[in-house]
Amino acid sequence: MGKKVLIVGSGLIARFHARAVNASGNLELAGFCDTFMPESARKASAEFGGGAWGGLDAALEESGAGMVSVATASGGHDEAVKAAAAHRVPVLVEKPLSITTARIDELIAACRATSTPLGCIFQTRWTDEFLEAKRKVENGELGRITYAGVRIPWWRGDEYYTKSSWHGTWAVDGGGALMNQSIHMIDWLTALMPEVVEVKAFAATLAHPMEAEDTVSAAILFKGGALGGVYATTASFPGRGKMLEITGTAGTLEVTDAVTGASRPDQLEYEGHLRCFEAFAGSLDSGAPYPVPGEEARKSVSLIERIYESGGLRRNMV
Ligand SMILES: NC(=O)c1ccc[n+]([C@@H]2O[C@H](COP(=O)([O-])OP(=O)(O)OC[C@H]3O[C@@H](n4cnc5c(N)ncnc54)[C@H](O)[C@@H]3O)[C@@H](O)[C@H]2O)c1
């Protein structure tokens, strides 16, 4: 029997966590905890196995979990991470780790105080495309990098926002197209490029009945002088593949993916989560570093905050 995983949250992505755990030879499903909708945890455990809890302390005490994965709405991550840290159970959290850098700092401190490992789920970090891009950049194969940019021209219908209690809200989603959908590519950009020195951005809500932005256009100056850009939207019908471009004096890399996920989040595959979960669990056993600890996950949210700030967006959140 493998390490027992308690999944906190029981919505769409929690089901991908459960599929990943059940597909892994090294992990075992302890069950689901949903403080927001306990009935939903019961339904998920009936479908995937394990127990069901409506309270975090009871779930952590009774489930025998050796690892927690957090799959609540983004603004609900903090409560789960703090409970896991208090119980000293290693915790792997959906992106974004939390919805502001101030809140992320609190989570990092809470986990550090009890020596609890903290990781963030960016499952596209294990793709061949990302690993190849990382190798090329680290080996200097592109020469002096002159420009690095990401484009995420996705589409969500109005119902994505109107039927959810939290999508596109500042208080729980922490933003719109940038914080929710585009953060995977922002993560790539901040993982591959040096520190961001300056950001000039526009952000707007052009197409959907939502509180936060559905379209962002930003220009970036990186340490060392390279320029960069971000175009992120959920207002580009019918949705196209996302793109990363890094170019320099000796070469260019361009990654363009298929349309998967652009318009149908339910069509995600669980294999990315499986690699991510096994890497985190493996790091607990071997002591090898997990590639996206709290400090690394902070970088994407920091750039997003700077884009919002430059774009003149006011965030009504604690
Ligand atoms: N890695 C990926 O590719 C990927 C894809 C989709 C979602 N996500 C992330 O997973 C998380 C959950 O997204 P989802 O699509 O499963 O959402 P969902 O709406 O399907 O499920 C949300 C879950 O959180 C609970 N919840 C709802 N509102 C809450 C609130 N205000 N406070 C606390 N809990 C609340 C619900 O009971 C439910 O268990 C988000 O952080 C999202 O960014 C990641």
The ligand as a Gaussian input file, in Angstrom:
#p B3LYP/6-31G(d) Opt

LIG

0 1
 N       -4.090000      22.311000     -12.668000
 C       -5.071000      22.615000     -13.506000
 O       -4.955000      22.510000     -14.733000
 C       -6.380000      23.104000     -12.950000
 C       -7.561000      23.029000     -13.721000
 C       -8.765000      23.460000     -13.147000
 C       -8.775000      23.995000     -11.849000
 N       -7.611000      24.094000     -11.159000
 C       -7.590000      24.681000      -9.800000
 O       -8.276000      23.786000      -8.923000
 C       -9.003000      24.515000      -7.934000
 C      -10.460000      24.063000      -7.961000
 O      -11.014000      24.293000      -9.248000
 P      -12.270000      23.429000      -9.781000
 O      -12.345000      23.676000     -11.235000
 O      -12.187000      22.052000      -9.272000
 O      -13.489000      24.194000      -9.059000
 P      -14.934000      23.636000      -8.703000
 O      -15.826000      24.832000      -8.621000
 O      -15.307000      22.516000      -9.610000
 O      -14.749000      23.019000      -7.235000
 C      -14.418000      23.894000      -6.173000
 C      -14.263000      23.136000      -4.865000
 O      -14.004000      24.099000      -3.850000
 C      -15.134000      24.210000      -2.967000
 N      -15.455000      25.641000      -2.890000
 C      -16.276000      26.365000      -3.689000
 N      -16.276000      27.658000      -3.307000
 C      -15.443000      27.736000      -2.259000
 C      -15.034000      28.796000      -1.422000
 N      -15.500000      30.034000      -1.583000
 N      -14.151000      28.517000      -0.460000
 C      -13.670000      27.273000      -0.287000
 N      -14.034000      26.223000      -1.041000
 C      -14.911000      26.463000      -2.008000
 C      -16.254000      23.405000      -3.557000
 O      -17.027000      22.791000      -2.523000
 C      -15.490000      22.378000      -4.396000
 O      -15.049000      21.312000      -3.592000
 C       -8.776000      25.996000      -8.236000
 O       -7.739000      26.485000      -7.417000
 C       -8.333000      26.002000      -9.700000
 O       -7.474000      27.091000     -10.005000
 C       -6.432000      23.638000     -11.673000

